[in-house]
Amino acid sequence: MTAPEPQDGSSRVLLTALVASLLLGLAAQTASAVEIGGYLGGGVGGRLRGPLAEVNANHGVEGSDISYRVFGGVDLGRYVAVEAAYFRAGEQRLSPALDFGFAVDFDGYAAAVLGKLPLGRFAAFGKIGALHWKEAGEVITLIPVRRDYSRESESLLLGAGVSFDLHPRLALRGEWEHFEVSGSARDQAWLSAAVRFP
């Protein structure tokens, strides 16, 4: 397993600044003109594709493919929302074999802008934002030698989904998200519930 590569600080700052500017601009333009409401939610998901700590799945990687997420957001009227989220994936493990093994956790947090299209009790939405991810755990060599492993970076976050209002205060939603981990694409599916409040 290669050592963590140096991160590009300028691109990280630029990406964060762009997302923050967009969020603040949308809030400033709409706060005085529309009714604002908040929501909190949580859900479970699974990886559709993506790296397992840079190790090919054929090597016998074990662990849970289920992820958990909590999120909160602010509806800026019927068509726009801003949202923040934290997620955590199950631990991935590879028992020491010919050369090495590992046990790695994966988590991250994100901020995004959602564009919504209301369709009665349904609503379609797309999202764009930034995600900070982190892999952390332990690498075990055959000798055996154990050492800590950690890698983190930022990625552009894209997504789309559909929500359904079970009640004016309660909604279910299914969605897909796309981002990159160590240069490899990762697609994630989520099923969530959210509670609205004034």
N, C-alpha and C positions, 0 to 999 in steps of 0.2 A: 504494500500500500504506500503510495507516495505521500510525502509531507504536504501539509496545506500550502497552497500557493498564495503569494502576496495578493491582496485585494486592491482593486483600483479605487482609491479614495475619491478621486474627482468624479467618477461616474456615480459612485454611491451618493455623494452630496448632491449632484445634479438631479438624479432620480428622485431623491427625497424632496428637494426644493420644488420640482415640477408638480409632484403630487400635492404637497402642502399648498402651493399657490392655487392649484385648481380647486381644492377643497375650500379654501378661504374665499376665493372669488365667487364660487357658487353660493356659499352661505351669505356673503354680503349682498349679492344681487337679489336673492329670493327671500331673505328673512323678513323684510318689511312688507312683502306682497302676498305671501301665502301662509296657510296654516301649517305650523310645524308640529310634528309628533315624533316620539321616540319608540324604539322597540329593542327587546332583548331576546336572545334565542340560543339554541344549542342543537347539535346534531351529531350524526355518525357518518362516516364515509369510508371509501376504499380507493386504493390506487388502481387506476386503469393501466398506467404504464409509468416507468421511472426506474432509476438506478437503485440498487441495494448496496449502499456504501461502496460503490464502484466495483462490486464483485458480481460476476455473472450468476444469474439465478441457477444455472446448471451445476454450480458448485455445492448445492445443498443448503442454501440459506434457509433458516427456520425463523418462525416468529409470527406475530399477528399482522395481518394486512389491514386491520380496522383502525381508523383514525377517529379522534374526537375533537369537537370544535365548540367554542362559545363565541358569541358575537353580539355586538350592539350597534345601533345606527340611529340616524335622524332622517326622517322623511321631510324633504323640502318641497312639499306639495305632492301632487299625484304622479309626477314624472321623474323626479330626481331624489336620490338619497345618498348620504355619505355613511360609510360603515367601517368599523374596525373589528378585527377578529384575532383569536389565538387558537392554534390547533396543535395537537400532539399525536404522533403516530406510534404504533406499537413497536416494541423493541425487535430489532433484527439480529439474529445470532448465526454464527458459523463456528461449529466446534473445531478446535485445533486439529488439523489433518497433516498433509504433507509439508506445508510451509507455514501456515498461519491460521488463526481464527479471529473472531471479533464478536463484540456485543455493542450495538450502536442504537441510540435513541435519536429520533428526528422530531423537531418541533419548529414552530415559527409563528410570526404574527404579521398582520397585513392591514393596510388601509386602502380603501377603494371608493370610487364614485360609481353609483348605479344609475343607469337610465332605464326607466320603466314604461311599459305600454299596458295600461289597464284594459282588461277585456271582461267586464262584468266582475264575477267573483274570482276570475283568474287574472294574472298579470304576467307578461313576459318581461324579462329584464336581461341586460348585459352589464358587465362591469369591467373597469380598468383601474389598476392601482399598482402598488408596490408591496412586495413581500420580503421579509427578512427570515431566512431559514438557518437552522443550525443542526449539524450532526455532532454528537458527542458520545463517547464511550471508551472502550478499552480494546486494544489490539493484543492478541496473544500469539507468540511465535512458538515453534515446536520445542525450543530448548528446555523449558519455556521461559520466555521473558515477556512481562506485561508492561505496556506503556499506554498512557492516556492518548486518546485521539480526539481531535476537535477540528471542525471546519464550519465556517459560516460565511454567508454573503447575502446580497440582495438580488432580486429578480423582478422583472416586469410581471404583473399578474393580470391575466385575462380570464373572463368567465361569462357564462350565460345560464339562464334557468327559467323556471316557471314556478309561480306561487299560487296557492289556492286558499281563499278565506273560508275557514270553517265557521268563523264568527267574526264580527267586526273587530274583536280584540285578539283573535288567534288565527294564525296562518301556518300552513304547511308549505314547504318549498323543496324542490329538487334542483340541483345545479351541477354544472361542470366547471372546473377551474384548471387553468394551464399555467405552468411556470417552469423555470429551469433550475436544476440542482447540479452544480459542478459541470456545467456545460451540456448536461443531458436533459431532455424534455421530460416533464412529469405531468400527467393528467390525473386529476382527482375528481371523484363523484361524491356528492353529499346529499343526504336527506335530513332536513332540519325542521324545527318548529320555532315560531317566534310569537311573542306576546307584545302587543302594542299598548302604549299608554300615552295620555295627552301630553 
